[in-house]
Amino acid sequence: MEALRAIVVDDESLARKGLRIRLEQIAGIEIVGECVNGKEALNSVTELKPDIMFLDIQMPGMSGFDVVSNLQQDNMPLVVFVTAFDQYAVEAFDVHAVDYLLKPIDDERLTDAVKRAQEHLQRKGSITDKQRLLELIISITGKSETSVAQLLKDHSGVKSYPERIAIKDGGETTLVETKDIDWVDAAGDYMCVHANDCTHVMRITMKDLEAQLDPSTFQRVHRSTIVNLERVVKVCSHMNGEFYLKLNNGSAVKMSRSYKDKVKHFFKFLCNVLNYIRVIYN
């Protein structure tokens, strides 16, 4: 893989120098520019077309968030926010930042951020292959592009979903990988996010949280419950007519009757798609 072309944006010269020195110690990244303010950053993105931008948030005149909002979507590099303040974490991930680093920067966290960016670009580079597969499956199944793309987690630019969500609890912000979420249930005005045998509580509506989760993986199975379908190992029915989803961690999640057909259709269609993929690659 080619080296990531990076620019560093910070109004403090010592901060820029320190970050450059640390980045130069990491394999697979090349610093192609430095900027002292938001205006320079916008110009550099247009002229240099970097793969990634390490962007300070608090800068005079134009903040890091202002820079992102002024960039054209087709010209948007990956963004890693760098700041001395942790109160911006939630907003940072609202704009789909790859990572959020606190000053003074920890070397291991910086390396992780670069690795995450490289993985993101590798996935982006596979879009052409995925699009060809998508077209082939559509021709075979006769299904609409929307339904097939949703189930195949299409990344062709229709809509992207954050890889992590920021959960704020008092003075702390926890970043939870969406792939680690098992299920979510509502508790009054709060959402309980169950991931890696831990429960995180966040103040958000079910509708707003659902909008942050990829619908090809996460489905509403009850008016107050969202489940990661990749965790489901069995659909169980009880004598009273109720249904439960058995997850691979042993948890049982109640499923409303009104969502039963939707979930069963997902698994049936997914099996068909997987069978076609096996035929294609064999």
Secondary structure, DSSP 8 states (H G I E B T S, - for coil): ---EEEEEE-S-HHHHHHHHHHHTTSTTEEEEEEESSHHHHHHHHHHH--SEEEEES--SSS-HHHHHHHS-GGG--EEEEEES-GGGHHHHHHTT-SEEEESS--HHHHHHHHHHHHHHHHHHHTHHHHHHHHHHHHHHH---HHHHHHHTT--SSS----SEEEEEETTEEEEEEGGGEEEEEEETTEEEEEETTEEEEE---HHHHHHTS-TTTEEEEETTEEEEGGGEEEEEE-TTS-EEEEETTS-EEEE-HHHHHHHHHHHHHHHHHHHHHHHHH-
